[in-house]
Amino acid sequence: MEGDELTHFRRVLRERRQALLDEGDVPIERIRKDPSEVGGDEDEQPLTEMSQALASSRNRARAAELKQVEEAISRLEADPEMFGLCSTCEEPIARRRLEAMPHARMCVACQSVVEDPVKRGPRKKLTDFV
């Protein structure tokens, strides 16, 4: 990767890190406002629990992305010649992939091998919904 591209991705990564830091954690609201309160709206507690689960999931995803971005910045600074190369096969990662995910460590082919196919499940086809 050339100097202009490295400068571009260094800027993109730093901007993404700052955006994630500025975004901050999503506040998690308490289940009950007042511990002595019993009863109330019966739909409120499940809705609050769902909101808590969503906020917690978003916070974990944001923290994970922030860690990946910081690791990418470190990789870029430590060894700029290796930035943009797949950590598995050492082939160049597609520019479009890096534009979408500048912290990507692997090319699409290697990433698809690493991901757990059971977790992802089979790909859906139109006929699956008929």
C-alpha positions in Angstrom: 0.0 0.0 0.0 1.3 3.4 -0.9 1.9 6.5 1.2 -1.3 8.3 0.2 -3.5 5.3 0.9 -1.8 4.7 4.3 -2.4 8.4 5.1 -6.1 8.0 4.0 -6.7 4.9 6.2 -4.8 6.4 9.1 -7.2 9.4 9.0 -10.3 7.1 8.5 -9.3 4.9 11.5 -8.7 7.9 13.7 -12.0 9.5 12.7 -13.8 6.2 13.4 -12.1 5.9 16.8 -13.1 9.4 17.7 -16.7 8.8 16.6 -16.9 5.7 18.7 -15.5 7.5 21.7 -17.8 10.5 21.2 -20.8 8.1 20.9 -20.2 6.7 24.4 -22.2 3.9 26.0 -25.9 3.6 25.7 -27.4 4.1 29.1 -29.0 1.0 30.6 -32.2 1.9 32.5 -33.1 0.2 35.7 -36.0 -2.3 35.8 -37.9 -0.5 38.5 -37.7 3.2 39.2 -38.6 2.8 42.9 -37.7 -0.4 44.8 -40.9 -0.1 46.8 -43.1 0.1 43.7 -45.0 -3.2 43.1 -47.4 -3.8 40.2 -47.7 -0.9 37.8 -47.9 -1.5 34.1 -47.4 -5.2 33.4 -45.9 -4.5 30.0 -43.3 -2.1 31.4 -40.9 -4.7 32.9 -40.5 -6.8 29.7 -40.1 -3.7 27.7 -37.4 -2.4 30.1 -35.6 -5.8 30.0 -35.6 -5.8 26.2 -34.3 -2.2 26.2 -31.5 -3.3 28.7 -30.6 -6.2 26.5 -30.4 -4.0 23.4 -28.3 -1.3 25.1 -26.0 -3.9 26.5 -25.5 -5.5 23.1 -24.9 -2.1 21.5 -22.3 -1.3 24.2 -20.5 -4.6 23.7 -20.5 -4.2 19.9 -19.2 -0.6 20.2 -16.4 -1.7 22.6 -15.4 -4.5 20.3 -15.2 -2.3 17.3 -13.3 0.3 19.2 -10.8 -2.4 20.2 -10.4 -3.5 16.6 -9.9 0.1 15.4 -7.3 0.7 18.0 -5.5 -2.5 17.1 -5.6 -1.5 13.4 -4.1 1.9 14.2 -1.3 0.1 16.2 -0.7 -2.3 13.2 -0.6 0.6 10.8 1.9 2.5 12.9 4.1 -0.5 13.8 4.3 -2.0 10.3 2.8 0.2 7.6 4.0 -2.2 4.8 1.8 -5.0 6.2 -1.3 -2.9 6.6 -4.0 -3.9 4.1 -2.6 -7.4 3.7 -4.6 -10.4 5.0 -3.1 -11.8 8.2 -3.8 -15.3 7.1 -2.8 -15.5 3.4 -0.9 -12.2 3.1 -2.8 -11.2 0.0 -4.0 -7.7 -0.3 -7.4 -7.0 1.2 -9.8 -5.5 -1.3 -9.9 -1.7 -1.1 -13.7 -1.8 -1.0 -13.5 -4.0 2.1 -11.0 -1.7 3.7 -13.2 1.3 3.0 -16.2 -0.4 4.7 -14.1 -1.9 7.5 -10.7 -0.2 7.8 -9.9 -2.4 10.8 -10.3 -5.7 8.8 -7.5 -8.1 9.4 -8.5 -10.7 6.8 -9.7 -10.9 3.2 -13.2 -12.1 2.6 -12.1 -15.6 1.6 -10.1 -16.2 4.8 -12.7 -14.5 7.0 -15.4 -16.8 5.6 -13.3 -19.9 6.5 -12.7 -18.6 10.1 -16.3 -17.8 10.8 -18.3 -20.6 12.4 -20.8 -21.8 9.7 -23.0 -23.3 12.4 -23.3 -19.9 14.1 -24.2 -18.1 10.8 -26.6 -20.9 9.7 -27.3 -21.8 6.2 -27.9 -19.1 3.7 -31.6 -18.4 3.1 -33.2 -18.9 -0.2 -36.4 -17.4 -1.5 -38.0 -20.9 -1.5 -37.4 -21.2 2.2 -40.2 -18.7 2.9 -42.8 -20.3 0.7 
